[in-house]
Amino acid sequence: MDNPWLSLDTHGSSYILDLDRDEIERHNERIRQPAKKIVLGSIPEPFIGNPKSARIVLLGLNPGHSEDDEATYRDNSDFRNSMFRNLRHESQEYPFYPLSPAFRKTGAGRWWYARTRQMRDLSGLNDHELANRLMVIEWFPYHSISFAIPSNLCTSQNYSFQLAKQMLQDGRLVVLMRARKLWSEVDSRFGSVPCLKNHQCSYITKGNTGEWFNRILETLKSNAQPKTN
């Protein structure tokens, strides 16, 4: 499947792919709790990072949402542009853009800096190196305050699943942050990859990854170029 995010309209007030629109509208009509509805004006984040240079691939559930996000989209054009460049797999200095020093005070920056701090400190990598070696792929691409599993998959999810399976096939170290059951339904191999002990915590630390933490550090520090197909 070709990257569907190339066709995202970046100039409207809603950031929903046309091929996903019917499912998103049905989902929001079905869901009664406002916190579980998809936020139409929030820029999707099906993945963050460069699939060509990433050594560690984190598998998540879906991107969260806060009022900070809306303010950032409105007031920080550089951050917004980085998000769109990421969706198109375009080159940028910090492919995992929340780790850019320029975006450290954004909601996304604060969230990801906290959760990757121990990896950064113990690997000895700087922000630029870590941003080129880390990637996250979400099971569901659209933002919500809390999550309700949709009745039907969105078409664009197939691209995320394809990307995750390719990363696994290429020998990247895949680590499950959340949604083991859902990812195992995508491909049974995801059921046996390293998984955070406490998925509600989501910090990539020795205490939350156990025996896998040293391998995570070694993989991050490796200068060997990742295999790509």
Biotite code that builds the C-alpha atoms (Angstrom):
import biotite.structure as struc

atoms = struc.array([
    struc.Atom([0.000, 0.000, 0.000], chain_id="A", res_id=1, res_name="MET", atom_name="CA", element="C"),
    struc.Atom([1.323, 3.438, -0.925], chain_id="A", res_id=2, res_name="ASP", atom_name="CA", element="C"),
    struc.Atom([1.506, 6.082, 1.795], chain_id="A", res_id=3, res_name="ASN", atom_name="CA", element="C"),
    struc.Atom([-2.081, 7.435, 2.068], chain_id="A", res_id=4, res_name="PRO", atom_name="CA", element="C"),
    struc.Atom([-0.973, 10.433, 4.149], chain_id="A", res_id=5, res_name="TRP", atom_name="CA", element="C"),
    struc.Atom([0.441, 12.079, 1.039], chain_id="A", res_id=6, res_name="LEU", atom_name="CA", element="C"),
    struc.Atom([-3.148, 13.016, 0.193], chain_id="A", res_id=7, res_name="SER", atom_name="CA", element="C"),
    struc.Atom([-4.012, 14.620, 3.546], chain_id="A", res_id=8, res_name="LEU", atom_name="CA", element="C"),
    struc.Atom([-5.489, 18.109, 3.173], chain_id="A", res_id=9, res_name="ASP", atom_name="CA", element="C"),
    struc.Atom([-3.211, 20.283, 5.320], chain_id="A", res_id=10, res_name="THR", atom_name="CA", element="C"),
    struc.Atom([-5.171, 23.513, 4.898], chain_id="A", res_id=11, res_name="HIS", atom_name="CA", element="C"),
    struc.Atom([-8.581, 22.670, 6.307], chain_id="A", res_id=12, res_name="GLY", atom_name="CA", element="C"),
    struc.Atom([-9.964, 22.644, 9.829], chain_id="A", res_id=13, res_name="SER", atom_name="CA", element="C"),
    struc.Atom([-10.309, 18.859, 9.851], chain_id="A", res_id=14, res_name="SER", atom_name="CA", element="C"),
    struc.Atom([-7.415, 16.454, 9.360], chain_id="A", res_id=15, res_name="TYR", atom_name="CA", element="C"),
    struc.Atom([-9.178, 13.262, 8.347], chain_id="A", res_id=16, res_name="ILE", atom_name="CA", element="C"),
    struc.Atom([-8.197, 11.319, 5.241], chain_id="A", res_id=17, res_name="LEU", atom_name="CA", element="C"),
    struc.Atom([-11.028, 11.024, 2.741], chain_id="A", res_id=18, res_name="ASP", atom_name="CA", element="C"),
    struc.Atom([-10.624, 7.241, 2.705], chain_id="A", res_id=19, res_name="LEU", atom_name="CA", element="C"),
    struc.Atom([-11.154, 7.154, 6.505], chain_id="A", res_id=20, res_name="ASP", atom_name="CA", element="C"),
    struc.Atom([-13.903, 9.751, 6.763], chain_id="A", res_id=21, res_name="ARG", atom_name="CA", element="C"),
    struc.Atom([-16.925, 7.436, 6.712], chain_id="A", res_id=22, res_name="ASP", atom_name="CA", element="C"),
    struc.Atom([-15.516, 5.214, 9.461], chain_id="A", res_id=23, res_name="GLU", atom_name="CA", element="C"),
    struc.Atom([-14.523, 8.189, 11.631], chain_id="A", res_id=24, res_name="ILE", atom_name="CA", element="C"),
    struc.Atom([-17.959, 9.780, 11.279], chain_id="A", res_id=25, res_name="GLU", atom_name="CA", element="C"),
    struc.Atom([-19.678, 6.490, 12.160], chain_id="A", res_id=26, res_name="ARG", atom_name="CA", element="C"),
    struc.Atom([-17.362, 6.046, 15.131], chain_id="A", res_id=27, res_name="HIS", atom_name="CA", element="C"),
    struc.Atom([-18.067, 9.518, 16.505], chain_id="A", res_id=28, res_name="ASN", atom_name="CA", element="C"),
    struc.Atom([-21.800, 9.057, 16.021], chain_id="A", res_id=29, res_name="GLU", atom_name="CA", element="C"),
    struc.Atom([-21.720, 5.728, 17.877], chain_id="A", res_id=30, res_name="ARG", atom_name="CA", element="C"),
    struc.Atom([-19.579, 6.911, 20.803], chain_id="A", res_id=31, res_name="ILE", atom_name="CA", element="C"),
    struc.Atom([-21.492, 8.759, 23.522], chain_id="A", res_id=32, res_name="ARG", atom_name="CA", element="C"),
    struc.Atom([-18.579, 9.801, 25.743], chain_id="A", res_id=33, res_name="GLN", atom_name="CA", element="C"),
    struc.Atom([-17.006, 13.021, 24.383], chain_id="A", res_id=34, res_name="PRO", atom_name="CA", element="C"),
    struc.Atom([-13.526, 12.016, 25.607], chain_id="A", res_id=35, res_name="ALA", atom_name="CA", element="C"),
    struc.Atom([-13.600, 8.926, 23.386], chain_id="A", res_id=36, res_name="LYS", atom_name="CA", element="C"),
    struc.Atom([-14.575, 10.715, 20.202], chain_id="A", res_id=37, res_name="LYS", atom_name="CA", element="C"),
    struc.Atom([-11.929, 11.327, 17.539], chain_id="A", res_id=38, res_name="ILE", atom_name="CA", element="C"),
    struc.Atom([-10.677, 14.913, 17.573], chain_id="A", res_id=39, res_name="VAL", atom_name="CA", element="C"),
    struc.Atom([-11.175, 15.978, 13.970], chain_id="A", res_id=40, res_name="LEU", atom_name="CA", element="C"),
    struc.Atom([-9.024, 19.105, 14.212], chain_id="A", res_id=41, res_name="GLY", atom_name="CA", element="C"),
    struc.Atom([-5.981, 17.308, 15.637], chain_id="A", res_id=42, res_name="SER", atom_name="CA", element="C"),
    struc.Atom([-3.251, 16.358, 13.142], chain_id="A", res_id=43, res_name="ILE", atom_name="CA", element="C"),
    struc.Atom([-2.985, 12.543, 12.983], chain_id="A", res_id=44, res_name="PRO", atom_name="CA", element="C"),
    struc.Atom([0.177, 10.812, 14.129], chain_id="A", res_id=45, res_name="GLU", atom_name="CA", element="C"),
    struc.Atom([0.052, 7.266, 12.738], chain_id="A", res_id=46, res_name="PRO", atom_name="CA", element="C"),
    struc.Atom([3.832, 7.139, 13.116], chain_id="A", res_id=47, res_name="PHE", atom_name="CA", element="C"),
    struc.Atom([6.690, 9.390, 14.158], chain_id="A", res_id=48, res_name="ILE", atom_name="CA", element="C"),
    struc.Atom([10.247, 8.909, 12.948], chain_id="A", res_id=49, res_name="GLY", atom_name="CA", element="C"),
    struc.Atom([12.282, 7.827, 9.964], chain_id="A", res_id=50, res_name="ASN", atom_name="CA", element="C"),
    struc.Atom([11.666, 4.188, 8.973], chain_id="A", res_id=51, res_name="PRO", atom_name="CA", element="C"),
    struc.Atom([14.992, 4.114, 7.123], chain_id="A", res_id=52, res_name="LYS", atom_name="CA", element="C"),
    struc.Atom([17.165, 5.081, 10.090], chain_id="A", res_id=53, res_name="SER", atom_name="CA", element="C"),
    struc.Atom([15.148, 3.841, 13.092], chain_id="A", res_id=54, res_name="ALA", atom_name="CA", element="C"),
    struc.Atom([16.733, 1.097, 15.170], chain_id="A", res_id=55, res_name="ARG", atom_name="CA", element="C"),
    struc.Atom([14.046, 0.897, 17.867], chain_id="A", res_id=56, res_name="ILE", atom_name="CA", element="C"),
    struc.Atom([10.383, 0.780, 16.837], chain_id="A", res_id=57, res_name="VAL", atom_name="CA", element="C"),
    struc.Atom([7.759, 1.337, 19.540], chain_id="A", res_id=58, res_name="LEU", atom_name="CA", element="C"),
    struc.Atom([4.212, 0.102, 18.949], chain_id="A", res_id=59, res_name="LEU", atom_name="CA", element="C"),
    struc.Atom([1.488, 2.178, 20.560], chain_id="A", res_id=60, res_name="GLY", atom_name="CA", element="C"),
    struc.Atom([-2.298, 2.329, 20.591], chain_id="A", res_id=61, res_name="LEU", atom_name="CA", element="C"),
    struc.Atom([-3.256, 5.826, 19.439], chain_id="A", res_id=62, res_name="ASN", atom_name="CA", element="C"),
    struc.Atom([-2.002, 9.375, 20.013], chain_id="A", res_id=63, res_name="PRO", atom_name="CA", element="C"),
    struc.Atom([-3.612, 11.135, 22.939], chain_id="A", res_id=64, res_name="GLY", atom_name="CA", element="C"),
    struc.Atom([-5.032, 14.634, 22.889], chain_id="A", res_id=65, res_name="HIS", atom_name="CA", element="C"),
    struc.Atom([-4.841, 17.681, 25.127], chain_id="A", res_id=66, res_name="SER", atom_name="CA", element="C"),
    struc.Atom([-5.590, 21.375, 24.832], chain_id="A", res_id=67, res_name="GLU", atom_name="CA", element="C"),
    struc.Atom([-1.823, 21.937, 24.526], chain_id="A", res_id=68, res_name="ASP", atom_name="CA", element="C"),
    struc.Atom([-1.950, 20.155, 21.164], chain_id="A", res_id=69, res_name="ASP", atom_name="CA", element="C"),
    struc.Atom([-4.484, 22.566, 19.708], chain_id="A", res_id=70, res_name="GLU", atom_name="CA", element="C"),
    struc.Atom([-2.510, 25.585, 20.908], chain_id="A", res_id=71, res_name="ALA", atom_name="CA", element="C"),
    struc.Atom([0.686, 24.208, 19.387], chain_id="A", res_id=72, res_name="THR", atom_name="CA", element="C"),
    struc.Atom([-0.921, 23.580, 15.994], chain_id="A", res_id=73, res_name="TYR", atom_name="CA", element="C"),
    struc.Atom([-2.331, 27.095, 15.995], chain_id="A", res_id=74, res_name="ARG", atom_name="CA", element="C"),
    struc.Atom([0.700, 29.010, 17.269], chain_id="A", res_id=75, res_name="ASP", atom_name="CA", element="C"),
    struc.Atom([3.752, 27.005, 16.165], chain_id="A", res_id=76, res_name="ASN", atom_name="CA", element="C"),
    struc.Atom([3.957, 26.713, 12.393], chain_id="A", res_id=77, res_name="SER", atom_name="CA", element="C"),
    struc.Atom([7.364, 24.988, 12.565], chain_id="A", res_id=78, res_name="ASP", atom_name="CA", element="C"),
    struc.Atom([5.932, 22.195, 14.717], chain_id="A", res_id=79, res_name="PHE", atom_name="CA", element="C"),
    struc.Atom([2.896, 21.843, 12.475], chain_id="A", res_id=80, res_name="ARG", atom_name="CA", element="C"),
    struc.Atom([5.119, 21.674, 9.382], chain_id="A", res_id=81, res_name="ASN", atom_name="CA", element="C"),
    struc.Atom([7.306, 19.015, 11.019], chain_id="A", res_id=82, res_name="SER", atom_name="CA", element="C"),
    struc.Atom([4.214, 16.908, 11.603], chain_id="A", res_id=83, res_name="MET", atom_name="CA", element="C"),
    struc.Atom([3.196, 17.142, 7.954], chain_id="A", res_id=84, res_name="PHE", atom_name="CA", element="C"),
    struc.Atom([6.745, 16.415, 6.746], chain_id="A", res_id=85, res_name="ARG", atom_name="CA", element="C"),
    struc.Atom([6.782, 13.340, 8.960], chain_id="A", res_id=86, res_name="ASN", atom_name="CA", element="C"),
    struc.Atom([3.503, 12.092, 7.480], chain_id="A", res_id=87, res_name="LEU", atom_name="CA", element="C"),
    struc.Atom([5.056, 12.354, 4.018], chain_id="A", res_id=88, res_name="ARG", atom_name="CA", element="C"),
    struc.Atom([8.313, 10.651, 5.127], chain_id="A", res_id=89, res_name="HIS", atom_name="CA", element="C"),
    struc.Atom([10.232, 13.755, 4.146], chain_id="A", res_id=90, res_name="GLU", atom_name="CA", element="C"),
    struc.Atom([13.749, 14.316, 5.436], chain_id="A", res_id=91, res_name="SER", atom_name="CA", element="C"),
    struc.Atom([14.194, 16.525, 8.497], chain_id="A", res_id=92, res_name="GLN", atom_name="CA", element="C"),
    struc.Atom([16.965, 17.034, 11.026], chain_id="A", res_id=93, res_name="GLU", atom_name="CA", element="C"),
    struc.Atom([14.920, 15.525, 13.874], chain_id="A", res_id=94, res_name="TYR", atom_name="CA", element="C"),
    struc.Atom([12.729, 12.803, 12.318], chain_id="A", res_id=95, res_name="PRO", atom_name="CA", element="C"),
    struc.Atom([11.293, 12.005, 15.754], chain_id="A", res_id=96, res_name="PHE", atom_name="CA", element="C"),
    struc.Atom([10.276, 15.645, 15.978], chain_id="A", res_id=97, res_name="TYR", atom_name="CA", element="C"),
    struc.Atom([9.083, 15.782, 19.633], chain_id="A", res_id=98, res_name="PRO", atom_name="CA", element="C"),
    struc.Atom([12.760, 15.327, 20.589], chain_id="A", res_id=99, res_name="LEU", atom_name="CA", element="C"),
    struc.Atom([13.859, 18.442, 18.723], chain_id="A", res_id=100, res_name="SER", atom_name="CA", element="C"),
    struc.Atom([15.158, 21.043, 21.209], chain_id="A", res_id=101, res_name="PRO", atom_name="CA", element="C"),
    struc.Atom([12.960, 23.569, 19.414], chain_id="A", res_id=102, res_name="ALA", atom_name="CA", element="C"),
    struc.Atom([9.842, 21.619, 20.454], chain_id="A", res_id=103, res_name="PHE", atom_name="CA", element="C"),
    struc.Atom([10.852, 20.588, 23.961], chain_id="A", res_id=104, res_name="ARG", atom_name="CA", element="C"),
    struc.Atom([8.208, 22.782, 25.617], chain_id="A", res_id=105, res_name="LYS", atom_name="CA", element="C"),
    struc.Atom([5.337, 21.499, 23.486], chain_id="A", res_id=106, res_name="THR", atom_name="CA", element="C"),
    struc.Atom([2.971, 18.918, 24.951], chain_id="A", res_id=107, res_name="GLY", atom_name="CA", element="C"),
    struc.Atom([4.433, 16.231, 22.691], chain_id="A", res_id=108, res_name="ALA", atom_name="CA", element="C"),
    struc.Atom([7.970, 17.300, 23.553], chain_id="A", res_id=109, res_name="GLY", atom_name="CA", element="C"),
    struc.Atom([7.383, 17.121, 27.293], chain_id="A", res_id=110, res_name="ARG", atom_name="CA", element="C"),
    struc.Atom([5.645, 13.750, 26.998], chain_id="A", res_id=111, res_name="TRP", atom_name="CA", element="C"),
    struc.Atom([8.324, 12.061, 24.895], chain_id="A", res_id=112, res_name="TRP", atom_name="CA", element="C"),
    struc.Atom([11.317, 13.643, 26.647], chain_id="A", res_id=113, res_name="TYR", atom_name="CA", element="C"),
    struc.Atom([10.077, 12.212, 29.942], chain_id="A", res_id=114, res_name="ALA", atom_name="CA", element="C"),
    struc.Atom([9.480, 8.737, 28.552], chain_id="A", res_id=115, res_name="ARG", atom_name="CA", element="C"),
    struc.Atom([12.807, 8.481, 26.713], chain_id="A", res_id=116, res_name="THR", atom_name="CA", element="C"),
    struc.Atom([15.011, 10.197, 29.325], chain_id="A", res_id=117, res_name="ARG", atom_name="CA", element="C"),
    struc.Atom([16.578, 7.015, 30.685], chain_id="A", res_id=118, res_name="GLN", atom_name="CA", element="C"),
    struc.Atom([17.330, 5.706, 27.198], chain_id="A", res_id=119, res_name="MET", atom_name="CA", element="C"),
    struc.Atom([19.005, 9.000, 26.324], chain_id="A", res_id=120, res_name="ARG", atom_name="CA", element="C"),
    struc.Atom([21.010, 9.260, 29.526], chain_id="A", res_id=121, res_name="ASP", atom_name="CA", element="C"),
    struc.Atom([22.268, 5.670, 29.631], chain_id="A", res_id=122, res_name="LEU", atom_name="CA", element="C"),
    struc.Atom([22.929, 5.296, 25.905], chain_id="A", res_id=123, res_name="SER", atom_name="CA", element="C"),
    struc.Atom([24.955, 8.510, 25.789], chain_id="A", res_id=124, res_name="GLY", atom_name="CA", element="C"),
    struc.Atom([23.127, 9.611, 22.650], chain_id="A", res_id=125, res_name="LEU", atom_name="CA", element="C"),
    struc.Atom([22.242, 13.241, 22.078], chain_id="A", res_id=126, res_name="ASN", atom_name="CA", element="C"),
    struc.Atom([18.776, 14.403, 21.020], chain_id="A", res_id=127, res_name="ASP", atom_name="CA", element="C"),
    struc.Atom([19.666, 14.406, 17.333], chain_id="A", res_id=128, res_name="HIS", atom_name="CA", element="C"),
    struc.Atom([21.024, 10.853, 17.412], chain_id="A", res_id=129, res_name="GLU", atom_name="CA", element="C"),
    struc.Atom([18.070, 9.523, 19.368], chain_id="A", res_id=130, res_name="LEU", atom_name="CA", element="C"),
    struc.Atom([15.584, 11.302, 17.084], chain_id="A", res_id=131, res_name="ALA", atom_name="CA", element="C"),
    struc.Atom([17.115, 9.493, 14.100], chain_id="A", res_id=132, res_name="ASN", atom_name="CA", element="C"),
    struc.Atom([17.173, 6.071, 15.771], chain_id="A", res_id=133, res_name="ARG", atom_name="CA", element="C"),
    struc.Atom([13.715, 5.959, 17.336], chain_id="A", res_id=134, res_name="LEU", atom_name="CA", element="C"),
    struc.Atom([10.297, 5.466, 15.781], chain_id="A", res_id=135, res_name="MET", atom_name="CA", element="C"),
    struc.Atom([6.769, 4.908, 17.059], chain_id="A", res_id=136, res_name="VAL", atom_name="CA", element="C"),
    struc.Atom([3.903, 3.380, 15.094], chain_id="A", res_id=137, res_name="ILE", atom_name="CA", element="C"),
    struc.Atom([0.372, 3.704, 16.447], chain_id="A", res_id=138, res_name="GLU", atom_name="CA", element="C"),
    struc.Atom([-2.302, 1.033, 15.975], chain_id="A", res_id=139, res_name="TRP", atom_name="CA", element="C"),
    struc.Atom([-4.833, 3.809, 15.330], chain_id="A", res_id=140, res_name="PHE", atom_name="CA", element="C"),
    struc.Atom([-3.708, 7.113, 13.772], chain_id="A", res_id=141, res_name="PRO", atom_name="CA", element="C"),
    struc.Atom([-6.198, 9.658, 15.089], chain_id="A", res_id=142, res_name="TYR", atom_name="CA", element="C"),
    struc.Atom([-6.183, 11.545, 18.397], chain_id="A", res_id=143, res_name="HIS", atom_name="CA", element="C"),
    struc.Atom([-8.621, 11.152, 21.260], chain_id="A", res_id=144, res_name="SER", atom_name="CA", element="C"),
    struc.Atom([-8.522, 12.009, 24.949], chain_id="A", res_id=145, res_name="ILE", atom_name="CA", element="C"),
    struc.Atom([-9.207, 8.372, 25.803], chain_id="A", res_id=146, res_name="SER", atom_name="CA", element="C"),
    struc.Atom([-9.636, 5.470, 23.426], chain_id="A", res_id=147, res_name="PHE", atom_name="CA", element="C"),
    struc.Atom([-12.530, 3.328, 22.252], chain_id="A", res_id=148, res_name="ALA", atom_name="CA", element="C"),
    struc.Atom([-11.810, 0.596, 19.718], chain_id="A", res_id=149, res_name="ILE", atom_name="CA", element="C"),
    struc.Atom([-13.645, 1.397, 16.473], chain_id="A", res_id=150, res_name="PRO", atom_name="CA", element="C"),
    struc.Atom([-16.139, -1.106, 15.108], chain_id="A", res_id=151, res_name="SER", atom_name="CA", element="C"),
    struc.Atom([-14.247, -1.247, 11.815], chain_id="A", res_id=152, res_name="ASN", atom_name="CA", element="C"),
    struc.Atom([-10.671, -0.504, 10.833], chain_id="A", res_id=153, res_name="LEU", atom_name="CA", element="C"),
    struc.Atom([-9.838, 2.682, 8.988], chain_id="A", res_id=154, res_name="CYS", atom_name="CA", element="C"),
    struc.Atom([-8.276, 2.020, 5.603], chain_id="A", res_id=155, res_name="THR", atom_name="CA", element="C"),
    struc.Atom([-5.164, 4.020, 6.474], chain_id="A", res_id=156, res_name="SER", atom_name="CA", element="C"),
    struc.Atom([-4.361, 1.628, 9.328], chain_id="A", res_id=157, res_name="GLN", atom_name="CA", element="C"),
    struc.Atom([-3.278, -0.930, 6.756], chain_id="A", res_id=158, res_name="ASN", atom_name="CA", element="C"),
    struc.Atom([-0.341, 1.295, 5.876], chain_id="A", res_id=159, res_name="TYR", atom_name="CA", element="C"),
    struc.Atom([0.745, 1.507, 9.529], chain_id="A", res_id=160, res_name="SER", atom_name="CA", element="C"),
    struc.Atom([0.434, -2.271, 9.870], chain_id="A", res_id=161, res_name="PHE", atom_name="CA", element="C"),
    struc.Atom([2.441, -2.768, 6.689], chain_id="A", res_id=162, res_name="GLN", atom_name="CA", element="C"),
    struc.Atom([5.131, -0.418, 7.990], chain_id="A", res_id=163, res_name="LEU", atom_name="CA", element="C"),
    struc.Atom([5.325, -2.193, 11.368], chain_id="A", res_id=164, res_name="ALA", atom_name="CA", element="C"),
    struc.Atom([5.593, -5.623, 9.757], chain_id="A", res_id=165, res_name="LYS", atom_name="CA", element="C"),
    struc.Atom([8.330, -4.374, 7.446], chain_id="A", res_id=166, res_name="GLN", atom_name="CA", element="C"),
    struc.Atom([10.291, -3.019, 10.410], chain_id="A", res_id=167, res_name="MET", atom_name="CA", element="C"),
    struc.Atom([10.037, -6.413, 12.104], chain_id="A", res_id=168, res_name="LEU", atom_name="CA", element="C"),
    struc.Atom([11.056, -8.212, 8.924], chain_id="A", res_id=169, res_name="GLN", atom_name="CA", element="C"),
    struc.Atom([14.061, -5.913, 8.540], chain_id="A", res_id=170, res_name="ASP", atom_name="CA", element="C"),
    struc.Atom([15.320, -6.911, 11.970], chain_id="A", res_id=171, res_name="GLY", atom_name="CA", element="C"),
    struc.Atom([14.597, -3.682, 13.857], chain_id="A", res_id=172, res_name="ARG", atom_name="CA", element="C"),
    struc.Atom([14.039, -4.093, 17.577], chain_id="A", res_id=173, res_name="LEU", atom_name="CA", element="C"),
    struc.Atom([10.269, -3.772, 17.998], chain_id="A", res_id=174, res_name="VAL", atom_name="CA", element="C"),
    struc.Atom([8.947, -2.993, 21.494], chain_id="A", res_id=175, res_name="VAL", atom_name="CA", element="C"),
    struc.Atom([5.255, -3.030, 22.399], chain_id="A", res_id=176, res_name="LEU", atom_name="CA", element="C"),
    struc.Atom([4.170, -0.083, 24.496], chain_id="A", res_id=177, res_name="MET", atom_name="CA", element="C"),
    struc.Atom([0.461, -0.906, 24.449], chain_id="A", res_id=178, res_name="ARG", atom_name="CA", element="C"),
    struc.Atom([-2.263, -2.992, 22.785], chain_id="A", res_id=179, res_name="ALA", atom_name="CA", element="C"),
    struc.Atom([-0.562, -6.409, 22.615], chain_id="A", res_id=180, res_name="ARG", atom_name="CA", element="C"),
    struc.Atom([-3.849, -8.131, 21.690], chain_id="A", res_id=181, res_name="LYS", atom_name="CA", element="C"),
    struc.Atom([-4.636, -5.702, 18.880], chain_id="A", res_id=182, res_name="LEU", atom_name="CA", element="C"),
    struc.Atom([-1.106, -5.854, 17.459], chain_id="A", res_id=183, res_name="TRP", atom_name="CA", element="C"),
    struc.Atom([-1.102, -9.655, 17.715], chain_id="A", res_id=184, res_name="SER", atom_name="CA", element="C"),
    struc.Atom([-4.203, -9.666, 15.545], chain_id="A", res_id=185, res_name="GLU", atom_name="CA", element="C"),
    struc.Atom([-2.278, -7.649, 12.958], chain_id="A", res_id=186, res_name="VAL", atom_name="CA", element="C"),
    struc.Atom([0.517, -10.255, 12.948], chain_id="A", res_id=187, res_name="ASP", atom_name="CA", element="C"),
    struc.Atom([1.023, -13.041, 15.452], chain_id="A", res_id=188, res_name="SER", atom_name="CA", element="C"),
    struc.Atom([4.764, -12.240, 15.606], chain_id="A", res_id=189, res_name="ARG", atom_name="CA", element="C"),
    struc.Atom([3.964, -9.048, 17.498], chain_id="A", res_id=190, res_name="PHE", atom_name="CA", element="C"),
    struc.Atom([2.747, -11.200, 20.361], chain_id="A", res_id=191, res_name="GLY", atom_name="CA", element="C"),
    struc.Atom([6.295, -12.312, 21.128], chain_id="A", res_id=192, res_name="SER", atom_name="CA", element="C"),
    struc.Atom([8.229, -9.041, 20.891], chain_id="A", res_id=193, res_name="VAL", atom_name="CA", element="C"),
    struc.Atom([9.422, -7.229, 24.052], chain_id="A", res_id=194, res_name="PRO", atom_name="CA", element="C"),
    struc.Atom([6.569, -5.539, 25.903], chain_id="A", res_id=195, res_name="CYS", atom_name="CA", element="C"),
    struc.Atom([6.484, -2.897, 28.621], chain_id="A", res_id=196, res_name="LEU", atom_name="CA", element="C"),
    struc.Atom([5.615, -4.385, 31.998], chain_id="A", res_id=197, res_name="LYS", atom_name="CA", element="C"),
    struc.Atom([3.221, -1.533, 32.763], chain_id="A", res_id=198, res_name="ASN", atom_name="CA", element="C"),
    struc.Atom([1.616, -0.224, 29.592], chain_id="A", res_id=199, res_name="HIS", atom_name="CA", element="C"),
    struc.Atom([-0.211, 2.449, 31.561], chain_id="A", res_id=200, res_name="GLN", atom_name="CA", element="C"),
    struc.Atom([3.166, 3.885, 32.542], chain_id="A", res_id=201, res_name="CYS", atom_name="CA", element="C"),
    struc.Atom([4.720, 3.931, 29.032], chain_id="A", res_id=202, res_name="SER", atom_name="CA", element="C"),
    struc.Atom([8.194, 4.957, 30.232], chain_id="A", res_id=203, res_name="TYR", atom_name="CA", element="C"),
    struc.Atom([11.027, 3.155, 28.425], chain_id="A", res_id=204, res_name="ILE", atom_name="CA", element="C"),
    struc.Atom([13.085, 2.350, 31.509], chain_id="A", res_id=205, res_name="THR", atom_name="CA", element="C"),
    struc.Atom([14.995, -0.602, 32.891], chain_id="A", res_id=206, res_name="LYS", atom_name="CA", element="C"),
    struc.Atom([12.274, -1.164, 35.475], chain_id="A", res_id=207, res_name="GLY", atom_name="CA", element="C"),
    struc.Atom([9.572, -1.189, 32.798], chain_id="A", res_id=208, res_name="ASN", atom_name="CA", element="C"),
    struc.Atom([11.410, -3.337, 30.238], chain_id="A", res_id=209, res_name="THR", atom_name="CA", element="C"),
    struc.Atom([13.408, -5.687, 32.464], chain_id="A", res_id=210, res_name="GLY", atom_name="CA", element="C"),
    struc.Atom([15.988, -7.873, 30.745], chain_id="A", res_id=211, res_name="GLU", atom_name="CA", element="C"),
    struc.Atom([15.326, -6.207, 27.384], chain_id="A", res_id=212, res_name="TRP", atom_name="CA", element="C"),
    struc.Atom([16.657, -2.811, 28.469], chain_id="A", res_id=213, res_name="PHE", atom_name="CA", element="C"),
    struc.Atom([20.322, -3.617, 27.839], chain_id="A", res_id=214, res_name="ASN", atom_name="CA", element="C"),
    struc.Atom([19.482, -4.827, 24.338], chain_id="A", res_id=215, res_name="ARG", atom_name="CA", element="C"),
    struc.Atom([17.537, -1.622, 23.709], chain_id="A", res_id=216, res_name="ILE", atom_name="CA", element="C"),
    struc.Atom([20.595, 0.417, 24.709], chain_id="A", res_id=217, res_name="LEU", atom_name="CA", element="C"),
    struc.Atom([22.955, -1.713, 22.618], chain_id="A", res_id=218, res_name="GLU", atom_name="CA", element="C"),
    struc.Atom([20.672, -1.429, 19.591], chain_id="A", res_id=219, res_name="THR", atom_name="CA", element="C"),
    struc.Atom([20.420, 2.344, 19.953], chain_id="A", res_id=220, res_name="LEU", atom_name="CA", element="C"),
    struc.Atom([24.191, 2.739, 20.243], chain_id="A", res_id=221, res_name="LYS", atom_name="CA", element="C"),
    struc.Atom([24.998, 0.479, 17.304], chain_id="A", res_id=222, res_name="SER", atom_name="CA", element="C"),
    struc.Atom([26.548, 2.243, 14.324], chain_id="A", res_id=223, res_name="ASN", atom_name="CA", element="C"),
    struc.Atom([25.514, -0.545, 11.958], chain_id="A", res_id=224, res_name="ALA", atom_name="CA", element="C"),
    struc.Atom([23.139, 0.744, 9.309], chain_id="A", res_id=225, res_name="GLN", atom_name="CA", element="C"),
    struc.Atom([19.648, -0.760, 9.556], chain_id="A", res_id=226, res_name="PRO", atom_name="CA", element="C"),
    struc.Atom([18.577, -3.170, 6.863], chain_id="A", res_id=227, res_name="LYS", atom_name="CA", element="C"),
    struc.Atom([15.939, -1.742, 4.539], chain_id="A", res_id=228, res_name="THR", atom_name="CA", element="C"),
    struc.Atom([13.876, -3.257, 1.738], chain_id="A", res_id=229, res_name="ASN", atom_name="CA", element="C"),
])
